[in-house]
């Protein structure tokens, strides 16, 4: 990780905040703020993904090189039968297939890192535009108050409209960069599948078609999710608490290597008092029918208290068929003092949602605790873990975790771990031989 993209989040947050204040008095800025929110992403994760793809490419190249070297290391006089030529031919075909996939992985890595840089450039632009429209809003308020002349107000609104046009063009360019990255995925995968097929992998095209079907379902879910969130963003841009109480929707449709689909979603709801409630669930469906599901939820109250929990059951050979499945569960709660004190700053624009427009950071302290565990109904193994600790300014100052692990065969292991900013102490205890 280079750290190049660490400033992205603060840049986009500042851009949304400044544009959010300006939209109260300049209607064109409503759409600028909306575009900023919809264009928000995570280039840090893209950089991680790019590094993973690059690592995979290098690993494939290394494997191909080692296979060739292992064949060359066998002296010709030590293996003179005709099957040596046949084996050499198969090794060459396989190495060519590895090289094709490695080239595809390198192309994906480059496309991802290029798009991450495009997002960073857009964030810098958004920050500058946010500051500019905030200054326009201040000038508009001053003009309307008669400090200059009221005649200047239409001109300021016209400048804001021009800013909207510029922002739309910039957002479109960012979208084009995303499309190019998508073309590298799509086109590269198709070309790689065709080349794999011509080099002896007769299942490559079938695998490509299956990947296309899976990708289409995922894209449909993501497209629906983005469309809903875009509507919620526009509704929220009305300001002064008139937006939708549902601030975010998440939809999923994914298929894993075992052909199991995970379909569902979740939503975030904010009450008029500021309490944030999240909830969601998924259904798992595989080749043998219903394969489980999950539920999750949480409540966050004013930044001082939060609790969340989840439960998941997975049985990929079908519920009621074959071996038993596995259940995983967990819950975590936090209680802390406020980390800031909000107030209305007369030198700043009003908050678009009617809240405080400024805050004073405060040192915070709190306690946290939770449980998590799992149980496999097939082999009887499972784990149970509990934790409790003290947090300072949102970071763990002291945390103790005790874990019990059962292998399902009479053996067990307990772990007691204590974490502080200065050290980690871990103690393990296993079942004595006479208990096994």
C-alpha positions in Angstrom: 0.0 0.0 0.0 1.5 3.3 -1.1 -0.8 5.6 0.9 -1.4 7.7 -2.2 -5.1 7.5 -1.8 -5.5 8.0 1.9 -6.6 11.6 1.5 -9.5 10.7 -0.8 -12.1 10.3 1.9 -11.3 13.6 3.5 -11.4 15.4 0.2 -14.7 14.0 -0.8 -16.2 14.6 2.6 -15.1 18.2 2.5 -16.5 18.6 -1.0 -19.9 17.2 0.0 -20.0 19.4 3.2 -19.2 22.7 1.4 -21.6 21.9 -1.5 -24.2 20.8 1.0 -24.2 24.2 2.7 -24.2 26.1 -0.6 -27.2 24.2 -2.0 -29.5 26.0 0.5 -29.3 29.3 -1.4 -28.1 28.2 -4.8 -30.5 25.6 -6.4 -28.0 24.4 -9.1 -25.6 23.3 -6.3 -28.2 20.7 -5.2 -27.2 18.7 -8.3 -23.5 19.3 -7.8 -23.8 18.0 -4.2 -25.8 15.0 -5.5 -23.1 14.2 -8.1 -20.4 14.4 -5.5 -22.3 11.9 -3.3 -23.0 9.5 -6.2 -19.5 9.6 -7.5 -18.0 8.8 -4.0 -16.0 5.6 -4.0 -13.0 3.9 -2.4 -9.7 4.0 -4.3 -7.8 2.5 -1.4 -9.7 -0.7 -2.0 -9.1 -0.5 -5.7 -5.4 -0.1 -5.0 -5.5 -3.2 -2.8 -7.4 -5.1 -5.5 -4.8 -4.0 -8.1 -2.0 -5.2 -6.0 -3.7 -8.6 -5.5 -4.2 -9.0 -9.3 -0.6 -8.0 -9.9 0.5 -10.6 -7.3 -1.6 -13.2 -9.0 0.0 -12.4 -12.4 3.5 -12.7 -11.0 2.6 -16.0 -9.3 1.3 -17.5 -12.5 4.4 -16.4 -14.4 6.6 -17.9 -11.7 4.6 -21.2 -11.9 5.0 -21.4 -15.7 8.7 -20.7 -15.4 9.2 -23.4 -12.8 7.3 -26.0 -14.9 9.5 -25.3 -17.9 12.6 -25.5 -15.7 11.5 -28.8 -14.2 11.0 -30.4 -17.6 14.4 -29.0 -18.9 16.1 -30.4 -15.8 15.4 -34.0 -16.9 18.3 -35.1 -19.1 17.2 -36.2 -22.6 19.0 -39.6 -22.2 17.1 -40.2 -18.9 13.7 -40.1 -20.7 13.8 -41.1 -24.3 10.4 -42.6 -24.7 7.8 -41.1 -27.0 5.7 -40.0 -24.1 8.3 -37.4 -23.2 7.4 -35.4 -26.3 3.7 -35.7 -25.5 4.3 -34.6 -21.9 6.5 -31.7 -23.2 3.7 -30.6 -25.5 1.2 -30.6 -22.7 3.5 -28.7 -20.4 4.0 -26.1 -23.2 0.2 -25.8 -23.7 -0.4 -25.4 -20.0 2.4 -22.8 -19.7 0.9 -20.8 -22.6 -2.5 -20.9 -20.8 -0.8 -19.6 -17.6 0.8 -16.8 -19.6 -2.5 -15.8 -21.1 -4.2 -15.6 -17.7 -1.2 -13.7 -16.3 -1.4 -11.1 -19.0 -5.1 -10.7 -18.3 -4.4 -10.3 -14.6 -1.8 -7.6 -15.3 -4.2 -5.7 -17.6 -6.9 -5.8 -14.8 -4.3 -4.5 -12.3 -3.3 -1.6 -14.5 -7.0 -0.7 -15.2 -7.9 -0.7 -11.5 -5.0 1.5 -10.4 -5.7 3.8 -13.3 -9.3 4.2 -12.3 -8.2 4.8 -8.6 -6.0 7.7 -9.8 -9.0 9.0 -11.8 -11.1 9.0 -8.6 -8.3 10.9 -6.7 -8.1 13.5 -9.5 -11.9 13.9 -9.3 -11.8 14.3 -5.5 -9.3 17.1 -5.9 -11.5 18.7 -8.4 -14.6 18.2 -6.2 -12.8 19.8 -3.2 -12.0 22.9 -5.3 -15.5 23.1 -6.7 -17.0 22.8 -3.3 -15.0 25.6 -1.9 -15.8 27.8 -4.9 -19.6 27.2 -4.7 -19.5 27.9 -1.0 -17.8 31.2 -1.7 -20.6 31.9 -4.3 -23.2 31.2 -1.7 -21.6 33.7 0.7 -21.5 36.3 -2.1 -25.2 35.5 -3.0 -26.3 36.0 0.7 -24.3 39.3 0.8 -25.8 40.5 -2.5 -29.3 39.6 -1.4 -28.8 41.5 1.9 -27.8 44.6 -0.1 -24.1 44.7 0.8 -23.5 44.8 -3.0 -26.5 45.1 -5.2 -29.4 42.7 -5.5 -28.9 42.8 -9.3 -25.8 40.6 -8.8 -27.9 37.6 -7.5 -29.0 36.3 -11.0 -25.4 36.6 -12.2 -24.2 34.5 -9.2 -26.9 31.9 -9.9 -25.7 31.8 -13.6 -22.2 31.2 -12.4 -23.5 28.4 -10.2 -25.3 26.9 -13.2 -22.0 27.0 -15.1 -20.3 25.2 -12.2 -23.0 22.5 -12.5 -22.2 22.0 -16.2 -18.5 21.7 -15.4 -19.2 19.2 -12.6 -21.4 17.1 -14.9 -18.7 16.9 -17.5 -16.1 15.9 -14.9 -18.4 13.3 -13.5 -19.0 12.0 -17.0 -15.3 11.7 -17.5 -15.0 9.7 -14.3 -17.8 7.5 -15.5 -16.0 7.0 -18.8 -12.9 5.9 -16.9 -15.0 3.3 -15.0 -16.4 2.1 -18.4 -12.9 1.7 -19.7 -11.9 -0.4 -16.7 -15.0 -2.5 -17.2 -14.1 -3.0 -20.9 -10.7 -4.3 -19.8 -12.5 -6.9 -17.5 -15.1 -7.9 -20.2 -12.9 -7.8 -23.3 -9.9 -9.2 -21.6 -11.8 -12.1 -20.1 -13.4 -12.9 -23.4 -10.1 -12.9 -25.3 -8.4 -14.9 -22.6 -11.2 -17.5 -22.8 -10.9 -17.8 -26.6 -7.1 -18.1 -26.4 -7.4 -20.7 -23.6 -9.9 -22.7 -25.8 -7.5 -22.7 -28.8 -4.7 -23.9 -26.5 -6.5 -27.0 -25.3 -8.8 -25.8 -22.5 -12.1 -27.0 -24.0 -14.1 -25.8 -20.9 -12.9 -22.2 -21.1 -15.8 -20.8 -23.2 -18.4 -22.6 -21.0 -16.7 -21.1 -17.9 -16.8 -17.7 -19.6 -20.5 -17.9 -20.3 -21.2 -19.0 -16.7 -19.2 -16.0 -15.4 -21.2 -13.7 -17.7 -24.4 -15.0 -16.3 -23.2 -14.5 -12.7 -21.8 -11.1 -13.6 -25.1 -10.0 -15.2 -27.1 -10.9 -12.1 -24.6 -9.0 -9.9 -24.7 -6.0 -12.2 -28.5 -6.0 -12.2 -28.5 -5.9 -8.4 -25.9 -3.2 -8.2 -27.7 -1.2 -10.9 -30.9 -1.4 -9.0 -29.1 -0.5 -5.8 -27.5 2.6 -7.4 -30.7 3.7 -8.9 -32.5 3.6 -5.5 -29.6 5.3 -3.7 -29.5 8.0 -6.4 -33.2 8.7 -5.7 -32.5 8.8 -2.0 -29.6 11.2 -2.5 -31.8 13.6 -4.5 -34.6 13.4 -1.9 -32.0 14.1 0.9 -30.7 17.1 -1.1 -33.9 19.0 -0.4 -32.4 19.9 3.0 -33.9 21.0 6.3 -34.9 17.4 7.2 -37.3 17.0 4.2 -35.4 14.2 2.6 -36.1 10.4 2.8 -35.5 8.8 6.2 -33.9 5.9 4.4 -30.4 7.1 3.6 -28.9 4.0 1.9 -29.9 0.7 0.3 -27.6 -2.2 -0.4 -28.6 -5.0 -2.8 -26.5 -8.2 -3.4 -26.5 -11.0 -5.9 -23.3 -13.0 -5.8 -22.3 -16.6 -6.6 -19.4 -18.4 -5.0 -17.1 -21.2 -6.3 -19.5 -23.8 -5.0 -22.3 -22.5 -7.2 -24.2 -21.0 -4.3 -26.0 -17.8 -4.8 -26.3 -15.2 -2.1 -29.2 -12.9 -2.8 -30.6 -10.1 -0.5 -29.8 -6.7 0.8 -30.2 -4.1 3.5 -31.1 -0.6 4.3 -30.2 2.3 6.6 -32.9 4.3 8.3 -32.5 7.5 10.2 -35.1 8.7 12.7 -36.0 12.4 13.2 -33.9 12.4 16.4 -30.8 11.2 14.5 -30.8 7.5 15.6 -29.5 5.3 12.8 -31.0 1.9 12.3 -29.6 -0.7 9.9 -31.0 -4.1 8.9 -30.6 -6.7 6.2 -30.8 -10.3 5.2 -29.8 -12.7 2.5 -31.0 -16.1 1.1 -28.5 -18.7 -0.1 -29.5 -20.9 -3.0 -27.3 -23.6 -4.5 -27.4 -26.6 -6.8 -29.3 -28.6 -4.1 -31.9 -25.9 -3.3 -32.1 -23.7 -0.2 -28.6 -23.5 1.3 -29.1 -21.1 4.2 -29.3 -17.4 4.8 -28.3 -14.6 7.2 -29.8 -11.7 9.1 -28.1 -8.6 10.5 -29.0 -5.4 12.2 -27.8 -2.5 14.3 -28.7 0.7 16.1 -26.5 3.7 16.6 -27.7 6.5 18.9 -26.1 9.9 18.6 -22.5 8.7 18.4 -22.6 7.6 22.1 -24.1 4.1 22.0 -24.3 1.4 19.3 -25.2 -2.2 19.2 -25.2 -4.6 16.2 -25.6 -8.3 15.6 -25.7 -11.0 12.9 -26.5 -14.6 12.4 -25.7 -16.8 9.4 -26.5 -20.4 8.5 -24.8 -22.1 5.6 -25.5 -25.6 4.3 -24.2 -25.8 0.7 -25.3 -29.4 0.0 -28.9 -28.3 0.8 -30.8 -27.9 4.0 -32.0 -31.3 5.2 -29.7 -33.1 2.7 -26.3 -34.6 3.2 -24.1 -33.3 6.0 -25.3 -30.6 8.4 -24.5 -27.0 7.9 -22.7 -24.4 9.9 -24.1 -21.5 12.0 -22.2 -18.3 12.7 -23.4 -15.5 15.0 -22.1 -12.4 16.8 -23.1 -9.3 18.7 -21.2 -6.2 19.7 -22.1 -3.1 21.8 -20.3 0.1 22.6 -21.1 2.9 25.0 -19.0 6.1 25.1 -19.0 9.8 25.9 -19.6 12.2 23.0 -16.6 12.8 20.8 -17.7 16.3 19.7 -19.9 19.2 20.8 -22.1 20.7 18.1 -22.9 24.4 17.8 -24.1 26.9 15.2 -21.2 28.9 13.9 -22.4 32.3 12.5 -19.5 32.5 10.1 -20.6 29.3 8.3 -23.5 28.4 6.1 -26.5 26.7 7.9 -26.6 22.9 7.9 -28.8 21.6 5.0 -30.5 19.2 7.3 -31.3 21.8 10.0 -28.7 20.5 12.5 -25.6 22.2 13.9 -23.2 23.6 11.3 -20.0 23.2 13.3 -18.5 21.1 16.1 -15.8 21.2 18.7 -13.8 17.9 19.0 -13.8 16.4 22.5 -11.7 13.5 23.9 -14.0 10.5 24.3 -13.9 7.3 26.4 -16.1 4.3 26.4 -16.6 0.6 27.0 -17.2 -2.2 24.5 -18.1 -5.8 24.7 -19.5 -8.6 22.5 -19.7 -12.3 21.7 -19.2 -14.4 18.6 -19.3 -18.0 17.8 -19.9 -20.8 15.3 -21.0 -24.4 15.3 -20.7 -27.0 12.6 -23.6 -29.5 12.7 -21.7 -31.9 10.4 -18.6 -32.6 12.5 -19.6 -31.1 15.8 -16.8 -28.5 15.9 -17.4 -25.0 17.1 -16.0 -21.8 18.7 -17.3 -19.4 21.3 -15.6 -16.0 21.9 -16.3 -13.1 24.2 -14.6 -9.8 24.5 -14.6 -6.7 26.6 -12.5 -3.5 26.7 -12.1 0.2 27.1 -11.8 2.6 24.2 -10.2 6.0 24.1 -11.0 8.3 21.2 -12.6 5.4 19.3 -9.5 3.2 19.6 -9.0 0.2 21.8 -7.0 1.1 25.0 -7.5 -2.2 26.6 -9.2 -5.3 25.2 -9.5 -8.8 26.6 -10.8 -11.7 24.5 -11.4 -15.3 25.6 -12.1 -18.0 23.1 -13.1 -21.6 23.4 -12.6 -23.9 20.4 -14.0 -27.5 20.3 -12.8 -29.8 17.5 -15.9 -32.0 17.8 -13.8 -35.1 18.7 -13.4 -34.4 22.4 -10.5 -32.1 22.1 -10.7 -28.4 22.9 -8.5 -25.3 23.2 -9.0 -22.1 25.2 -7.3 -18.9 24.4 -7.0 -15.8 26.6 -5.6 -12.7 24.9 -5.1 -9.2 26.2 -4.4 -6.3 23.9 -3.1 -2.9 24.8 -1.4 -0.2 22.6 1.9 -1.4 24.0 1.7 -5.2 23.9 -0.3 -8.3 23.1 -0.3 -11.2 25.7 -1.8 -14.6 24.7 -2.2 -17.7 26.7 -3.5 -21.0 25.4 -4.6 -24.1 27.2 -5.4 -27.4 25.5 -7.3 -30.5 26.7 -5.0 -33.0 28.5 -4.3 -36.3 26.8 -6.5 -38.3 29.2 -9.5 -36.2 28.3 -9.2 -37.1 24.6 
